[in-house]
Amino acid sequence: MKGATSRRGFLGLAAGGAAALAVAGPGTARAEPVRTSAKIVILGAGAAGTAMANRLTERLEGASITIVDGRQQHWYQPGFTLVAAGLKPASYTLSDTGDWLSDGVKWVAEHAAAIDPDAQIVTTASGSRLDYDYLVVATGLSLDWDAVEGFSLDMVGQNGIGALYAGPEQAEATWRAMDAFTDKGGVALFGRPATEMKCAGAPLKYTFLTDDYLRRKGRRDASQIVYAAHGKSLFSVPVVDEKAKLIFDERGFDVRWNHVLTGIDAGAKTAHYRVPESRALAADGTVTVTPEREVKIGFDFTNVIPPQRAPQVVRESGLSWADRWVGQGWIEVDPGTLRHRRYPNVFGVGDINGVPKGKTAASVKWQVPVVEDHLVAELDGREGSAIYNGYTSCPMITKIGRAMLIEFDYENRLTPSFPGVIAPLEELWISWLMKEIALKPTYNAMLRGKV
């Protein structure tokens, strides 16, 4: 029918759109394989490391490609929010690590214990030494649960405590806690850490989803939603920040600015925060100083998200920035080429990179071809040309059945894949479908190295 789009048509656009989103990065045209005897070690078999290994097996002939990771299961982390919303089972996010690796990849099923970039050696947990010509660091990041005093993962699902970032099992337990809370209502408390973090939109998504369940169950009027923001904004991209603040205001959320989570008292159902010193300038020119203080906020339900850092083995390797993101340990790569600035035979891909943007699965899709281009070009005796522009994508769920497809770059510019079709700051059903239905197949194709 003219002037209308059928549901099937929308589903087709969603599937095709998400695929285009996954493919849209700086892909490398497939050419004849480059012959080389180079030894390439990849640390981490998550989305970034697996995609990198599988693409290199197709581009190189004769290379030794080894991936090092002790985790037997692969986690589809973009699905954790859906699990914690009761929309998918934990099994939806689980698969076997080895199932994704092509025959040309050697998998050392151990964690790395040490990295010596001067000697070009990785030592595994068992003491095995792997020497390399090129190293790709794709370890992901570590969740620093110890930084939240009084918290432990065995609390998740009890006393109104959730922690969907922790893993599939905890995401499912978080749903049980949220479901029970929204049956009764009360105070729901959310926030995010002051460090860099993976998928920085996830804390907002889960706040929106909890609000939606309260409304669906008729318990919103009996509830308060508190968001303890770590700084003075909700999102790093200014135009998205303003949109998020607008929705927060429309839905009656209580925002507490400059609150950094330091601890949880499960028995008392209180969260502890550090609020830094603040200064206020009066009209007469006088300055009022409010000293740093500790604040407690009570809750009936909360989703705990800890500080996030590079894994210890990376922080101790000498690969981290010395003067940026101090204490977090992200590796010192060029933001465009993702090559290490001091060790040119080392590259980074994924969450571990010390770059201003790019800790999402969509970013991995754009980063992997860049590293592939520069590494393969060097082995072929030429220079690579691909550049990563900071592309990051966040399907920002605002309620069940609605989301905003937010895409942006290093310069905080919105970079919509479908301008004129999908408005990035509109709450749309089609953007929801991309998150719920189309994203996982394209993610799986990325793991295989096919897109």
Helices and strands as residue ranges (DSSP letters): H 7-23, E 34-35, E 39-43, H 47-59, E 60-61, E 64-68, E 73-75, G 77-79, H 80-84, G 90-93, E 94-96, G 97-100, E 105-108, E 112-116, E 121-124, E 129-131, E 134-137, E 142-143, G 145-147, G 153-155, E 161-162, G 164-166, H 168-184, E 187-191, H 202-216, G 220-222, E 224-228, H 238-250, E 254-256, E 260-265, E 270-275, E 278-281, E 287-290, E 293-298, E 301-303, E 308-309, H 312-315, E 346-348, H 361-379, E 392-399, E 402-408, H 429-433, I 434-438, H 439-447
